[in-house]
């Protein structure tokens, strides 16, 4: 059994999952099949990745072959920002379910606390390159997401890229029916998120780390930016345990009781990223990694930096 984190709805969320962002169509179906064969049971996707049909095809192949049953899997998707108006939330979720060809999601996250003008464009921009707001309030969006739980379309709902104040706003909402089960945030040794993680955990909200390897293939990466996989201290720790830097970077989260999603479409890396349960980092090595923190973000969300709900202006 893969170690799991128990959510506030009682469900168990496997602590390592496969990420599917930037997994190109044509490769993602194979990646999902490869991952499930390797033992992964948690698959993280999103409407905005535009590959949910392929993710679904991989899942169904493995179910049809009898490798897994639906209830063995933990499938996550995310509500995109152009569907924040309450009247659009259910349609967005149903579109994801029909692309995946599934009856329900285990977890559905609000991808950002940022509502964007509805329409076919995923990133409708103004003349300054900023997304155009839809004027919505994410608390109203949350209410609409709660209805998805009652309708049986999703087992749990959560948030992503929310800061403490925004998370608190949901928790303090009058008539709140379901607390967020999870907050998915960028996290790695250059951005350790100590305060936000400990806040979420104190409120019974699990945390998932995205970009655990620093997202080296993000399209806007520049060569001057720091690289986690090339960081000498991480390479030294990896050598010590006879593991790869990627395995050490994934293990880092497991030891903080943080769920972690690693994306790859390469068969041997998918397997390698899952071989993280046969060793433990010492307290000293964890300290070395925590001390690499420089509050550096691979995802500064610059396209929404002027939006009223931009989450990254506060300390955490």
C-alpha positions in Angstrom: 0.0 0.0 0.0 1.2 3.5 -0.9 1.3 5.8 2.2 -1.7 8.1 2.1 -2.9 11.3 3.8 -6.4 11.1 5.3 -8.5 14.1 4.2 -11.1 15.8 6.3 -13.8 13.9 4.5 -12.2 10.6 5.6 -10.9 9.7 2.2 -7.3 8.5 1.8 -5.2 10.5 -0.7 -2.0 8.7 -1.9 1.0 10.8 -0.9 2.6 10.6 -4.3 0.7 11.4 -7.5 1.4 11.8 -11.2 1.2 15.3 -12.5 -0.1 15.9 -16.1 0.6 19.6 -16.8 2.5 20.0 -20.0 2.1 16.3 -20.7 1.5 16.6 -24.5 -1.4 14.9 -26.1 -0.2 11.6 -27.5 2.2 11.1 -24.6 -0.1 11.5 -21.6 -2.2 8.4 -22.2 1.0 6.3 -22.1 2.3 8.2 -19.1 -0.9 7.4 -17.1 -0.8 3.7 -18.1 2.9 3.6 -17.2 2.3 5.3 -13.8 -0.6 3.0 -12.9 1.5 -0.1 -13.8 4.3 1.3 -11.6 1.9 1.5 -8.6 0.7 5.1 -8.8 -3.0 5.4 -7.7 -3.2 9.2 -7.6 -3.5 11.2 -10.9 -3.5 15.0 -10.9 -5.1 16.8 -13.8 -6.9 20.0 -14.7 -9.2 21.4 -17.4 -6.7 24.0 -18.4 -4.1 21.3 -19.2 -6.3 20.5 -22.2 -5.4 16.8 -22.1 -8.2 15.3 -19.8 -9.5 13.0 -22.6 -6.1 11.4 -22.9 -5.7 11.1 -19.1 -9.1 9.4 -19.1 -8.1 7.0 -21.9 -5.1 5.9 -19.9 -7.2 5.4 -16.8 -9.8 3.4 -18.7 -7.2 1.2 -20.4 -5.9 0.1 -17.0 -9.4 -0.4 -15.6 -10.4 -2.5 -18.7 -7.3 -4.6 -18.3 -8.3 -5.3 -14.7 -5.1 -3.6 -13.3 -7.2 -1.3 -11.1 -10.8 -0.6 -10.2 -12.1 3.0 -10.1 -12.3 2.9 -6.3 -8.5 2.1 -6.2 -7.7 5.4 -7.9 -7.7 9.0 -6.6 -8.4 11.3 -9.5 -8.0 15.1 -9.1 -9.0 17.9 -11.4 -9.4 21.6 -11.2 -12.0 24.3 -12.0 -10.5 26.8 -14.4 -10.7 30.5 -13.7 -13.0 31.3 -16.6 -15.7 29.2 -14.9 -15.9 31.0 -11.5 -19.3 32.5 -12.0 -21.5 30.2 -9.9 -23.8 29.4 -12.9 -20.8 28.0 -14.8 -19.2 25.7 -12.1 -21.3 22.6 -12.7 -20.9 22.7 -16.5 -17.1 23.0 -16.1 -17.1 20.0 -13.7 -19.4 18.0 -16.0 -17.1 18.7 -19.0 -14.1 17.4 -17.1 -16.0 14.3 -16.1 -17.2 13.7 -19.7 -13.6 14.1 -21.0 -12.3 11.7 -18.4 -15.4 9.5 -18.9 -15.8 9.2 -15.2 -18.8 9.4 -12.9 -17.1 11.3 -10.1 -13.8 13.0 -9.1 -12.1 12.2 -5.8 -11.0 15.8 -5.4 -11.9 19.0 -7.4 -9.9 22.1 -6.7 -10.4 25.7 -7.5 -7.3 26.2 -9.6 -6.7 29.8 -8.5 -8.6 32.2 -6.3 -8.8 34.3 -9.5 -12.0 34.7 -11.6 -11.5 35.5 -15.2 -13.8 36.6 -18.0 -15.8 33.6 -19.3 -15.5 32.4 -22.9 -13.4 30.1 -25.1 -10.1 31.9 -24.3 -8.3 30.3 -21.3 -6.3 33.5 -20.7 -8.3 36.5 -22.0 -5.8 39.4 -21.6 -6.1 43.2 -21.6 -3.7 45.5 -23.3 -1.3 45.3 -20.3 -1.1 41.5 -20.6 -3.2 41.0 -17.5 -6.2 38.6 -17.3 -9.6 40.3 -17.5 -11.6 39.7 -14.3 -15.1 38.3 -14.3 -15.9 40.4 -11.1 -16.7 37.2 -9.2 -16.1 36.5 -5.6 -14.4 33.1 -4.9 -16.7 32.6 -1.9 -19.6 32.4 -4.3 -17.6 30.0 -6.5 -16.9 27.9 -3.4 -20.7 27.7 -2.6 -21.3 26.4 -6.2 -18.5 23.8 -5.7 -20.2 22.6 -2.5 -23.2 21.7 -4.6 -21.0 19.4 -6.7 -20.4 17.3 -3.5 -24.1 17.2 -2.8 -24.8 16.1 -6.4 -22.3 13.3 -6.1 -20.1 14.6 -8.9 -17.1 15.0 -6.6 -16.2 13.4 -3.3 -14.2 16.4 -2.0 -13.4 19.9 -2.9 -10.3 22.0 -2.3 -8.3 25.0 -3.3 -5.1 25.7 -5.1 -2.7 28.7 -5.0 -4.7 30.3 -2.1 -2.8 32.2 0.6 -3.7 32.1 4.3 -6.1 35.0 4.2 -8.0 33.6 1.2 -8.1 30.1 2.9 -9.4 31.7 6.1 -12.1 33.6 4.2 -13.5 30.3 3.1 -13.3 28.8 6.5 -15.1 31.8 8.0 -17.8 31.9 5.4 -21.3 32.1 6.8 -23.1 28.8 6.1 -19.9 27.0 5.1 -20.9 23.4 4.3 -17.6 21.7 3.3 -14.2 22.9 4.4 -11.5 22.7 1.8 -10.0 19.2 1.9 -6.7 20.3 0.3 -4.6 23.3 -0.8 -2.3 22.6 -3.8 0.6 25.0 -3.8 4.0 25.4 -5.4 6.5 24.0 -2.9 10.2 22.7 -3.0 13.4 23.5 -1.1 13.6 27.0 -2.7 10.0 27.8 -1.5 9.4 25.7 1.6 6.0 27.3 2.5 6.6 26.6 6.2 3.9 29.0 7.5 1.2 28.2 4.9 1.7 24.5 5.3 1.5 24.7 9.1 -1.5 26.9 8.9 -3.4 24.5 6.6 -2.4 21.5 8.7 -3.6 23.3 11.8 -7.1 23.7 10.1 -7.3 20.1 8.9 -6.5 21.0 5.3 -4.0 18.7 3.6 -1.4 20.2 1.3 -0.2 19.1 -2.1 3.1 20.3 -3.4 3.2 21.0 -7.2 6.5 21.7 -9.0 8.5 19.6 -6.5 11.5 19.5 -9.0 11.2 23.2 -9.7 9.3 22.6 -13.0 12.5 22.7 -15.2 10.4 22.4 -18.4 8.2 25.5 -17.7 8.1 27.5 -20.9 9.2 30.8 -19.3 12.3 29.3 -17.5 15.5 31.3 -18.0 19.0 29.9 -17.7 19.8 32.4 -14.9 17.2 30.9 -12.6 18.3 28.5 -9.9 17.9 24.8 -10.6 16.9 22.4 -7.9 18.1 19.3 -9.8 21.5 20.9 -10.2 21.7 22.2 -6.6 25.0 20.8 -5.2 23.6 20.2 -1.7 20.7 18.2 -3.1 23.1 16.3 -5.4 25.3 15.5 -2.4 22.3 14.2 -0.4 21.2 12.1 -3.3 24.6 10.5 -3.7 24.7 9.7 0.0 21.4 7.7 -0.2 22.2 6.3 -3.6 19.2 8.0 -5.0 18.6 10.6 -7.7 18.1 14.3 -6.9 14.5 14.0 -8.1 13.8 11.1 -5.6 15.3 13.2 -2.8 13.2 16.2 -3.8 10.0 14.1 -3.7 10.9 12.4 -0.5 11.4 15.8 1.1 7.6 16.4 1.0 6.6 12.9 2.1 8.5 13.6 5.4 6.6 16.8 5.9 3.3 14.9 5.5 2.8 16.9 2.3 1.3 15.1 -0.8 3.5 15.6 -3.8 2.8 15.4 -7.6 5.7 14.8 -10.0 5.1 15.1 -13.7 6.9 13.1 -16.3 6.0 11.4 -19.5 9.3 9.3 -19.6 8.7 5.7 -18.5 11.9 5.3 -16.5 11.4 8.6 -14.7 7.8 7.9 -13.9 9.0 4.7 -12.2 12.0 6.4 -10.5 9.8 9.2 -9.1 7.8 6.5 -7.3 10.7 4.7 -5.8 10.8 6.9 -2.7 9.3 4.6 0.0 12.5 2.6 0.7 14.6 5.3 2.3 14.2 8.2 4.7 16.1 11.5 4.9 17.8 12.2 8.2 16.7 15.2 10.2 20.0 16.9 9.4 19.5 16.3 5.6 15.9 17.7 5.9 17.4 20.8 7.7 19.9 21.3 4.9 17.1 21.2 2.4 14.8 23.5 4.4 17.7 25.9 4.6 17.9 26.3 0.9 14.7 28.4 1.0 14.9 31.6 -0.9 11.2 32.2 -1.5 11.9 31.7 -5.2 8.8 30.8 -7.4 8.8 29.1 -10.7 5.1 30.2 -10.9 5.0 33.9 -10.1 1.4 34.2 -11.7 2.4 37.4 -13.3 -0.6 37.3 -15.7 -2.8 38.1 -12.7 -0.6 40.3 -10.6 -3.1 43.2 -10.8 -6.2 41.1 -10.2 -8.1 41.9 -6.9 -7.6 38.3 -5.8 -3.9 37.9 -6.7 -2.7 35.6 -4.0 1.1 36.2 -3.8 1.3 39.7 -2.4 0.9 38.6 1.2 3.7 37.1 3.3 2.0 33.6 3.0 
